Amino acid sequence: MRRRYPTAVYVVLSLIAIGILYNLFRNPGSFLLPVIIFGAVFLLYKFPPSRLRRMFTSGPSYYRPKTKPKAKTQRTKKARFRVIEGNKKSSNDEDEPPRYH
């Protein structure tokens, strides 16, 4: 099934295309300068110079000392819960109404 867009979307996209073409033919410098800058940034990101590439890598693997894998640590035993005696009344005091403040 093909998705069908509303007519307003086609109108807006065609107006955008007309505006871009109009600016391109009327003043190509204002359109080409951002495209050139964006292209240069993209190329530097995709293919960085060798001196920048060396900054972000930690060197060849044959120069780095090999690291030992971490020894397996024993799991700690789960702590057993213990009851801490509180200030609760004994079962004999149930007849009295509760004290408030």
KOLKE-341276 format. One record per atom (N, C-alpha, C, O): residue number from 0; x, y, z; atom name; residue in three letters. Coordinates in steps of 0.1 Angstrom, whole numbers, plus 5000, padded with zeros to 4 digits. Example, Ala and Ser with C-alpha at 12.3 -4.5 7.8 and 13.67 -1.06 7.14 Angstrom:
<sekes>
[0, [5132, 4943, 5078], N, ala]
[0, [5123, 4955, 5078], CA, ala]
[0, [5132, 4967, 5078], C, ala]
[0, [5142, 4967, 5085], O, ala]
[1, [5128, 4978, 5071], N, ser]
[1, [5137, 4989, 5071], CA, ser]
[1, [5129, 5000, 5079], C, ser]
[1, [5134, 5011, 5080], O, ser]
</sekes>
This chain:
<sekes>
[0, [5008, 4988, 5000], N, met]
[0, [5000, 5000, 5000], CA, met]
[0, [5009, 5012, 5000], C, met]
[0, [5018, 5014, 5008], O, met]
[1, [5006, 5021, 4991], N, arg]
[1, [5013, 5034, 4991], CA, arg]
[1, [5006, 5044, 5000], C, arg]
[1, [4994, 5045, 5000], O, arg]
[2, [5014, 5051, 5007], N, arg]
[2, [5009, 5061, 5016], CA, arg]
[2, [5006, 5074, 5008], C, arg]
[2, [5015, 5078, 5000], O, arg]
[3, [4995, 5079, 5010], N, arg]
[3, [4991, 5091, 5002], CA, arg]
[3, [4991, 5103, 5012], C, arg]
[3, [4985, 5103, 5022], O, arg]
[4, [4998, 5114, 5007], N, tyr]
[4, [4999, 5126, 5015], CA, tyr]
[4, [4988, 5136, 5011], C, tyr]
[4, [4983, 5135, 5000], O, tyr]
[5, [4984, 5144, 5021], N, pro]
[5, [4974, 5154, 5017], CA, pro]
[5, [4980, 5164, 5007], C, pro]
[5, [4992, 5166, 5005], O, pro]
[6, [4971, 5171, 5000], N, thr]
[6, [4974, 5180, 4990], CA, thr]
[6, [4983, 5192, 4995], C, thr]
[6, [4991, 5197, 4988], O, thr]
[7, [4980, 5196, 5007], N, ala]
[7, [4988, 5207, 5013], CA, ala]
[7, [5002, 5204, 5014], C, ala]
[7, [5011, 5213, 5013], O, ala]
[8, [5006, 5191, 5017], N, val]
[8, [5020, 5187, 5017], CA, val]
[8, [5027, 5189, 5004], C, val]
[8, [5038, 5194, 5003], O, val]
[9, [5020, 5185, 4993], N, tyr]
[9, [5026, 5187, 4980], CA, tyr]
[9, [5027, 5202, 4976], C, tyr]
[9, [5037, 5206, 4970], O, tyr]
[10, [5017, 5210, 4980], N, val]
[10, [5018, 5224, 4977], CA, val]
[10, [5030, 5230, 4985], C, val]
[10, [5037, 5238, 4979], O, val]
[11, [5032, 5227, 4997], N, val]
[11, [5043, 5233, 5005], CA, val]
[11, [5056, 5228, 4999], C, val]
[11, [5065, 5236, 4998], O, val]
[12, [5058, 5215, 4996], N, leu]
[12, [5070, 5210, 4990], CA, leu]
[12, [5073, 5217, 4977], C, leu]
[12, [5085, 5220, 4974], O, leu]
[13, [5063, 5219, 4969], N, ser]
[13, [5066, 5226, 4956], CA, ser]
[13, [5070, 5240, 4958], C, ser]
[13, [5078, 5245, 4950], O, ser]
[14, [5064, 5247, 4968], N, leu]
[14, [5068, 5261, 4970], CA, leu]
[14, [5082, 5262, 4976], C, leu]
[14, [5089, 5271, 4972], O, leu]
[15, [5086, 5252, 4984], N, ile]
[15, [5100, 5251, 4989], CA, ile]
[15, [5109, 5250, 4977], C, ile]
[15, [5120, 5256, 4976], O, ile]
[16, [5106, 5240, 4968], N, ala]
[16, [5115, 5238, 4956], CA, ala]
[16, [5116, 5250, 4947], C, ala]
[16, [5126, 5254, 4943], O, ala]
[17, [5104, 5257, 4945], N, ile]
[17, [5105, 5269, 4937], CA, ile]
[17, [5113, 5280, 4944], C, ile]
[17, [5121, 5287, 4937], O, ile]
[18, [5112, 5282, 4957], N, gly]
[18, [5120, 5292, 4964], CA, gly]
[18, [5135, 5289, 4963], C, gly]
[18, [5143, 5298, 4962], O, gly]
[19, [5138, 5276, 4965], N, ile]
[19, [5153, 5272, 4964], CA, ile]
[19, [5158, 5275, 4950], C, ile]
[19, [5169, 5280, 4949], O, ile]
[20, [5151, 5271, 4940], N, leu]
[20, [5155, 5273, 4926], CA, leu]
[20, [5156, 5288, 4923], C, leu]
[20, [5165, 5293, 4916], O, leu]
[21, [5146, 5296, 4928], N, tyr]
[21, [5146, 5311, 4926], CA, tyr]
[21, [5159, 5317, 4932], C, tyr]
[21, [5165, 5325, 4926], O, tyr]
[22, [5162, 5313, 4944], N, asn]
[22, [5174, 5318, 4951], CA, asn]
[22, [5187, 5314, 4944], C, asn]
[22, [5196, 5321, 4944], O, asn]
[23, [5187, 5302, 4939], N, leu]
[23, [5199, 5296, 4933], CA, leu]
[23, [5202, 5304, 4920], C, leu]
[23, [5213, 5307, 4917], O, leu]
[24, [5191, 5308, 4912], N, phe]
[24, [5194, 5315, 4900], CA, phe]
[24, [5196, 5330, 4902], C, phe]
[24, [5203, 5337, 4895], O, phe]
[25, [5189, 5335, 4912], N, arg]
[25, [5190, 5350, 4915], CA, arg]
[25, [5203, 5354, 4922], C, arg]
[25, [5210, 5363, 4918], O, arg]
[26, [5207, 5346, 4932], N, asn]
[26, [5219, 5349, 4940], CA, asn]
[26, [5226, 5336, 4944], C, asn]
[26, [5224, 5331, 4955], O, asn]
[27, [5233, 5330, 4934], N, pro]
[27, [5239, 5317, 4937], CA, pro]
[27, [5250, 5317, 4948], C, pro]
[27, [5252, 5307, 4955], O, pro]
[28, [5256, 5328, 4952], N, gly]
[28, [5266, 5329, 4962], CA, gly]
[28, [5259, 5326, 4976], C, gly]
[28, [5266, 5319, 4984], O, gly]
[29, [5248, 5331, 4978], N, ser]
[29, [5241, 5329, 4991], CA, ser]
[29, [5237, 5315, 4993], C, ser]
[29, [5235, 5310, 5004], O, ser]
[30, [5235, 5308, 4982], N, phe]
[30, [5231, 5294, 4983], CA, phe]
[30, [5243, 5284, 4983], C, phe]
[30, [5243, 5274, 4990], O, phe]
[31, [5253, 5288, 4975], N, leu]
[31, [5264, 5278, 4974], CA, leu]
[31, [5273, 5279, 4986], C, leu]
[31, [5280, 5269, 4989], O, leu]
[32, [5275, 5290, 4993], N, leu]
[32, [5284, 5291, 5004], CA, leu]
[32, [5280, 5281, 5015], C, leu]
[32, [5289, 5274, 5020], O, leu]
[33, [5267, 5281, 5020], N, pro]
[33, [5264, 5271, 5030], CA, pro]
[33, [5266, 5256, 5025], C, pro]
[33, [5269, 5247, 5033], O, pro]
[34, [5263, 5254, 5012], N, val]
[34, [5265, 5240, 5007], CA, val]
[34, [5279, 5236, 5007], C, val]
[34, [5283, 5225, 5010], O, val]
[35, [5288, 5246, 5003], N, ile]
[35, [5303, 5243, 5003], CA, ile]
[35, [5308, 5241, 5018], C, ile]
[35, [5316, 5231, 5020], O, ile]
[36, [5303, 5249, 5027], N, ile]
[36, [5307, 5247, 5041], CA, ile]
[36, [5302, 5234, 5046], C, ile]
[36, [5310, 5226, 5053], O, ile]
[37, [5290, 5230, 5044], N, phe]
[37, [5284, 5218, 5048], CA, phe]
[37, [5292, 5206, 5042], C, phe]
[37, [5295, 5196, 5049], O, phe]
[38, [5295, 5207, 5029], N, gly]
[38, [5303, 5196, 5022], CA, gly]
[38, [5317, 5195, 5028], C, gly]
[38, [5321, 5183, 5030], O, gly]
[39, [5323, 5206, 5031], N, ala]
[39, [5337, 5205, 5037], CA, ala]
[39, [5336, 5198, 5051], C, ala]
[39, [5345, 5190, 5054], O, ala]
[40, [5327, 5202, 5059], N, val]
[40, [5326, 5196, 5072], CA, val]
[40, [5323, 5181, 5071], C, val]
[40, [5328, 5173, 5079], O, val]
[41, [5314, 5178, 5062], N, phe]
[41, [5310, 5164, 5060], CA, phe]
[41, [5323, 5156, 5055], C, phe]
[41, [5325, 5145, 5060], O, phe]
[42, [5330, 5161, 5046], N, leu]
[42, [5342, 5154, 5041], CA, leu]
[42, [5353, 5153, 5052], C, leu]
[42, [5359, 5142, 5053], O, leu]
[43, [5355, 5163, 5060], N, leu]
[43, [5364, 5162, 5072], CA, leu]
[43, [5359, 5152, 5082], C, leu]
[43, [5368, 5145, 5088], O, leu]
[44, [5346, 5151, 5084], N, tyr]
[44, [5341, 5141, 5093], CA, tyr]
[44, [5343, 5127, 5088], C, tyr]
[44, [5347, 5118, 5095], O, tyr]
[45, [5340, 5125, 5075], N, lys]
[45, [5340, 5112, 5069], CA, lys]
[45, [5355, 5107, 5066], C, lys]
[45, [5358, 5096, 5069], O, lys]
[46, [5363, 5116, 5062], N, phe]
[46, [5377, 5113, 5059], CA, phe]
[46, [5387, 5123, 5066], C, phe]
[46, [5391, 5132, 5060], O, phe]
[47, [5389, 5121, 5079], N, pro]
[47, [5397, 5130, 5087], CA, pro]
[47, [5412, 5130, 5082], C, pro]
[47, [5416, 5119, 5078], O, pro]
[48, [5419, 5141, 5083], N, pro]
[48, [5433, 5141, 5080], CA, pro]
[48, [5441, 5131, 5090], C, pro]
[48, [5436, 5128, 5100], O, pro]
[49, [5452, 5127, 5085], N, ser]
[49, [5460, 5116, 5093], CA, ser]
[49, [5464, 5121, 5107], C, ser]
[49, [5464, 5114, 5116], O, ser]
[50, [5467, 5134, 5108], N, arg]
[50, [5471, 5139, 5122], CA, arg]
[50, [5459, 5139, 5131], C, arg]
[50, [5461, 5137, 5143], O, arg]
[51, [5447, 5142, 5126], N, leu]
[51, [5436, 5142, 5135], CA, leu]
[51, [5432, 5127, 5138], C, leu]
[51, [5427, 5124, 5149], O, leu]
[52, [5434, 5119, 5129], N, arg]
[52, [5430, 5105, 5131], CA, arg]
[52, [5439, 5099, 5142], C, arg]
[52, [5435, 5090, 5150], O, arg]
[53, [5452, 5103, 5143], N, arg]
[53, [5461, 5098, 5153], CA, arg]
[53, [5457, 5103, 5167], C, arg]
[53, [5460, 5096, 5177], O, arg]
[54, [5451, 5115, 5168], N, met]
[54, [5447, 5120, 5181], CA, met]
[54, [5436, 5112, 5187], C, met]
[54, [5436, 5111, 5199], O, met]
[55, [5428, 5106, 5179], N, phe]
[55, [5416, 5099, 5185], CA, phe]
[55, [5418, 5084, 5186], C, phe]
[55, [5410, 5078, 5193], O, phe]
[56, [5429, 5079, 5181], N, thr]
[56, [5432, 5065, 5183], CA, thr]
[56, [5443, 5063, 5193], C, thr]
[56, [5451, 5073, 5195], O, thr]
[57, [5443, 5052, 5200], N, ser]
[57, [5453, 5051, 5211], CA, ser]
[57, [5466, 5044, 5206], C, ser]
[57, [5474, 5039, 5214], O, ser]
[58, [5467, 5043, 5193], N, gly]
[58, [5479, 5037, 5187], CA, gly]
[58, [5477, 5023, 5183], C, gly]
[58, [5467, 5017, 5186], O, gly]
[59, [5487, 5017, 5176], N, pro]
[59, [5486, 5004, 5171], CA, pro]
[59, [5485, 4994, 5183], C, pro]
[59, [5491, 4996, 5193], O, pro]
[60, [5479, 4982, 5180], N, ser]
[60, [5477, 4973, 5191], CA, ser]
[60, [5490, 4966, 5195], C, ser]
[60, [5492, 4961, 5206], O, ser]
[61, [5500, 4966, 5186], N, tyr]
[61, [5513, 4959, 5190], CA, tyr]
[61, [5521, 4968, 5199], C, tyr]
[61, [5531, 4962, 5205], O, tyr]
[62, [5519, 4981, 5200], N, tyr]
[62, [5526, 4989, 5210], CA, tyr]
[62, [5519, 4989, 5224], C, tyr]
[62, [5526, 4991, 5234], O, tyr]
[63, [5507, 4986, 5224], N, arg]
[63, [5500, 4986, 5237], CA, arg]
[63, [5502, 4973, 5244], C, arg]
[63, [5502, 4963, 5238], O, arg]
[64, [5504, 4974, 5257], N, pro]
[64, [5506, 4962, 5265], CA, pro]
[64, [5492, 4955, 5266], C, pro]
[64, [5482, 4961, 5267], O, pro]
[65, [5493, 4941, 5266], N, lys]
[65, [5481, 4934, 5266], CA, lys]
[65, [5475, 4934, 5280], C, lys]
[65, [5483, 4933, 5290], O, lys]
[66, [5463, 4935, 5282], N, thr]
[66, [5456, 4936, 5295], CA, thr]
[66, [5451, 4922, 5298], C, thr]
[66, [5446, 4915, 5290], O, thr]
[67, [5452, 4919, 5311], N, lys]
[67, [5447, 4906, 5316], CA, lys]
[67, [5432, 4907, 5318], C, lys]
[67, [5427, 4918, 5322], O, lys]
[68, [5425, 4897, 5315], N, pro]
[68, [5411, 4897, 5318], CA, pro]
[68, [5409, 4898, 5333], C, pro]
[68, [5416, 4892, 5341], O, pro]
[69, [5398, 4904, 5337], N, lys]
[69, [5396, 4906, 5352], CA, lys]
[69, [5392, 4892, 5357], C, lys]
[69, [5385, 4884, 5351], O, lys]
[70, [5397, 4890, 5369], N, ala]
[70, [5394, 4877, 5376], CA, ala]
[70, [5380, 4878, 5381], C, ala]
[70, [5374, 4888, 5384], O, ala]
[71, [5373, 4866, 5380], N, lys]
[71, [5359, 4866, 5385], CA, lys]
[71, [5359, 4868, 5400], C, lys]
[71, [5366, 4861, 5407], O, lys]
[72, [5350, 4877, 5403], N, thr]
[72, [5349, 4880, 5418], CA, thr]
[72, [5337, 4871, 5423], C, thr]
[72, [5328, 4868, 5416], O, thr]
[73, [5339, 4867, 5436], N, gln]
[73, [5328, 4859, 5442], CA, gln]
[73, [5317, 4868, 5445], C, gln]
[73, [5318, 4880, 5449], O, gln]
[74, [5305, 4862, 5444], N, arg]
[74, [5293, 4870, 5447], CA, arg]
[74, [5292, 4871, 5462], C, arg]
[74, [5296, 4862, 5470], O, arg]
[75, [5288, 4883, 5466], N, thr]
[75, [5287, 4885, 5481], CA, thr]
[75, [5274, 4878, 5485], C, thr]
[75, [5264, 4878, 5478], O, thr]
[76, [5274, 4873, 5497], N, lys]
[76, [5263, 4866, 5502], CA, lys]
[76, [5252, 4876, 5506], C, lys]
[76, [5255, 4887, 5510], O, lys]
[77, [5240, 4873, 5504], N, lys]
[77, [5229, 4882, 5507], CA, lys]
[77, [5229, 4883, 5522], C, lys]
[77, [5229, 4873, 5529], O, lys]
[78, [5227, 4895, 5527], N, ala]
[78, [5227, 4897, 5541], CA, ala]
[78, [5213, 4892, 5547], C, ala]
[78, [5203, 4894, 5541], O, ala]
[79, [5214, 4885, 5558], N, arg]
[79, [5202, 4881, 5564], CA, arg]
[79, [5196, 4892, 5572], C, arg]
[79, [5203, 4900, 5578], O, arg]
[80, [5183, 4893, 5571], N, phe]
[80, [5176, 4904, 5578], CA, phe]
[80, [5174, 4900, 5593], C, phe]
[80, [5172, 4888, 5596], O, phe]
[81, [5176, 4909, 5601], N, arg]
[81, [5174, 4906, 5615], CA, arg]
[81, [5164, 4917, 5621], C, arg]
[81, [5163, 4928, 5616], O, arg]
[82, [5156, 4912, 5631], N, val]
[82, [5146, 4921, 5636], CA, val]
[82, [5152, 4930, 5647], C, val]
[82, [5159, 4925, 5656], O, val]
[83, [5149, 4943, 5646], N, ile]
[83, [5154, 4952, 5656], CA, ile]
[83, [5142, 4955, 5665], C, ile]
[83, [5131, 4959, 5660], O, ile]
[84, [5144, 4953, 5677], N, glu]
[84, [5133, 4955, 5687], CA, glu]
[84, [5129, 4970, 5687], C, glu]
[84, [5137, 4979, 5688], O, glu]
[85, [5116, 4972, 5686], N, gly]
[85, [5111, 4985, 5686], CA, gly]
[85, [5104, 4989, 5698], C, gly]
[85, [5105, 4982, 5709], O, gly]
[86, [5095, 4999, 5698], N, asn]
[86, [5088, 5004, 5710], CA, asn]
[86, [5074, 5000, 5710], C, asn]
[86, [5066, 5007, 5716], O, asn]
[87, [5071, 4989, 5703], N, lys]
[87, [5057, 4985, 5703], CA, lys]
[87, [5052, 4980, 5716], C, lys]
[87, [5060, 4975, 5724], O, lys]
[88, [5039, 4982, 5719], N, lys]
[88, [5034, 4977, 5731], CA, lys]
[88, [5032, 4962, 5731], C, lys]
[88, [5032, 4956, 5720], O, lys]
[89, [5031, 4956, 5742], N, ser]
[89, [5029, 4942, 5743], CA, ser]
[89, [5014, 4939, 5740], C, ser]
[89, [5006, 4949, 5740], O, ser]
[90, [5010, 4927, 5738], N, ser]
[90, [4997, 4924, 5734], CA, ser]
[90, [4987, 4926, 5746], C, ser]
[90, [4975, 4927, 5744], O, ser]
[91, [4992, 4928, 5758], N, asn]
[91, [4983, 4931, 5770], CA, asn]
[91, [4978, 4945, 5770], C, asn]
[91, [4968, 4947, 5776], O, asn]
[92, [4984, 4954, 5763], N, asp]
[92, [4981, 4968, 5763], CA, asp]
[92, [4971, 4971, 5752], C, asp]
[92, [4968, 4983, 5749], O, asp]
[93, [4965, 4961, 5745], N, glu]
[93, [4955, 4964, 5734], CA, glu]
[93, [4943, 4971, 5739], C, glu]
[93, [4936, 4977, 5731], O, glu]
[94, [4939, 4970, 5751], N, asp]
[94, [4927, 4975, 5756], CA, asp]
[94, [4927, 4991, 5757], C, asp]
[94, [4917, 4997, 5756], O, asp]
[95, [4939, 4996, 5759], N, glu]
[95, [4940, 5011, 5760], CA, glu]
[95, [4939, 5017, 5747], C, glu]
[95, [4944, 5012, 5737], O, glu]
[96, [4933, 5029, 5746], N, pro]
[96, [4933, 5036, 5733], CA, pro]
[96, [4947, 5041, 5730], C, pro]
[96, [4955, 5043, 5739], O, pro]
[97, [4950, 5043, 5717], N, pro]
[97, [4963, 5047, 5713], CA, pro]
[97, [4966, 5061, 5718], C, pro]
[97, [4957, 5070, 5718], O, pro]
[98, [4979, 5063, 5721], N, arg]
[98, [4983, 5077, 5726], CA, arg]
[98, [4986, 5085, 5714], C, arg]
[98, [4993, 5081, 5705], O, arg]
[99, [4981, 5097, 5714], N, tyr]
[99, [4985, 5107, 5703], CA, tyr]
[99, [4994, 5117, 5709], C, tyr]
[99, [4991, 5124, 5719], O, tyr]
[100, [5005, 5119, 5703], N, his]
[100, [5015, 5129, 5706], CA, his]
[100, [5017, 5131, 5721], C, his]
[100, [5025, 5139, 5725], O, his]
</sekes>
